[in-house]
């Protein structure tokens, strides 16, 4: 697996903000675990603490 730097070079020295420009960040599975947030499926995750029938209906 290739390691990606936490802060890419373009983000360390960003160009000046331009009005009307947007930055969109899409993340995938596992980002919450890396940041210390609870996940859904890990042991102790949200699905162990809550009933799927209560939160998904």
C-alpha positions in Angstrom: 0.0 0.0 0.0 1.3 3.4 -0.9 1.6 5.9 1.9 0.1 9.3 1.2 1.4 12.3 3.2 -1.0 13.8 5.7 -0.5 17.3 4.3 0.3 17.4 0.6 2.8 20.0 -0.5 0.1 22.1 -2.2 -1.8 22.3 1.0 1.2 23.3 3.1 1.7 26.4 0.8 -1.7 27.0 -0.7 -2.2 29.6 -3.4 -4.2 32.7 -2.4 -7.9 32.0 -2.0 -9.9 33.2 -5.0 -13.5 34.3 -4.6 -16.0 31.8 -6.0 -13.5 28.8 -5.7 -14.4 25.7 -3.7 -12.4 23.0 -2.1 -14.1 19.7 -1.9 -12.6 16.8 0.1 -13.9 13.3 -0.4 -12.9 10.7 2.1 -13.4 7.0 2.4 -13.8 4.3 5.0 -11.4 4.5 7.9 -11.0 8.2 8.1 -13.0 8.3 11.3 -10.8 5.7 12.9 -7.6 7.5 12.0 -9.0 10.7 13.6 -10.1 9.0 16.8 -13.9 9.0 16.0 -16.0 5.9 16.6 -16.5 3.6 13.6 -19.6 1.6 12.8 -18.1 -1.9 12.5 -15.0 -2.1 14.7 -15.3 -3.7 18.2 -17.0 -1.1 20.4 -18.3 0.7 17.3 -21.7 2.2 16.8 -23.4 -0.9 15.6 -22.5 -2.6 18.9 -23.9 0.2 21.0 -27.1 0.8 19.1 -29.7 -1.5 17.5 -29.6 -1.2 13.7 -33.4 -1.4 13.8 -33.6 1.7 15.9 -31.2 3.9 14.0 -31.9 2.7 10.4 -35.7 3.0 10.4 
